[in-house]
Each structure stands twice: as C-alpha cells, then as structure tokens.
C-alpha cells in the first residue's frame, strides 16, 4: 500500500470520528447514523490499524 493511500485512509477515519464527536456534542444531527455510532467508531479504528500496518 502506498503512502498516499495510507494517508487517505487515515484521513477518512479522522473525518468519521469528527462527525461522530460533533453528533455527540449536538453540533450536527444525522439521524440515519445515530444508531450506528459505536460501529462507525469501530470501523474508523480498524481503518487506522490497517493503514498503520
């Protein structure tokens, strides 16, 4: 995996976590994602783990 794609995967994971944090703080509201907060954080963590391999 190239360095560019690793950085892109990490960036996507950070954006996912930022959206989840903003949803928790009440800054944004995305009702379709509200029930999947836990699983989205697990997916973001897995993405970071795979990108750091």
C-alpha positions as CSV (number, residue, x, y, z in Angstrom):
1,X,0.0,0.0,0.0
2,X,1.4,3.4,-1.0
3,X,2.0,6.2,1.5
4,X,-0.7,8.3,-0.3
5,X,-3.4,5.7,0.2
6,X,-2.4,5.2,3.8
7,X,-2.8,8.9,4.5
8,X,-6.1,8.9,2.7
9,X,-7.4,6.0,4.8
10,X,-6.3,7.8,8.0
11,X,-7.9,11.0,6.8
12,X,-11.3,9.2,6.2
13,X,-11.1,7.6,9.6
14,X,-10.5,11.0,11.3
15,X,-13.4,12.6,9.4
16,X,-15.7,9.7,10.6
17,X,-14.6,10.3,14.2
18,X,-15.1,14.0,13.9
19,X,-18.6,13.6,12.6
20,X,-19.4,11.2,15.5
21,X,-18.0,13.7,18.0
22,X,-19.9,16.6,16.6
23,X,-23.1,14.4,16.7
24,X,-22.4,13.6,20.3
25,X,-22.0,17.3,21.1
26,X,-25.2,18.2,19.3
27,X,-23.5,20.4,16.7
28,X,-24.7,18.4,13.8
29,X,-27.6,15.9,13.6
30,X,-27.6,12.9,11.2
31,X,-30.5,10.7,12.3
32,X,-29.6,7.9,10.0
33,X,-26.2,7.5,11.6
34,X,-27.3,7.9,15.2
35,X,-27.9,4.2,15.8
36,X,-24.5,3.2,14.3
37,X,-22.2,5.4,16.4
38,X,-20.4,2.5,18.0
39,X,-19.9,0.6,14.8
40,X,-18.7,3.6,12.9
41,X,-16.1,4.2,15.6
42,X,-15.0,0.5,15.4
43,X,-14.7,0.8,11.6
44,X,-12.6,4.0,11.9
45,X,-10.3,2.4,14.5
46,X,-9.9,-0.7,12.2
47,X,-9.1,1.6,9.3
48,X,-6.3,3.3,11.3
49,X,-5.0,-0.1,12.3
50,X,-4.9,-1.3,8.7
51,X,-3.3,1.9,7.5
52,X,-0.5,1.7,10.0
53,X,0.4,-1.8,9.1
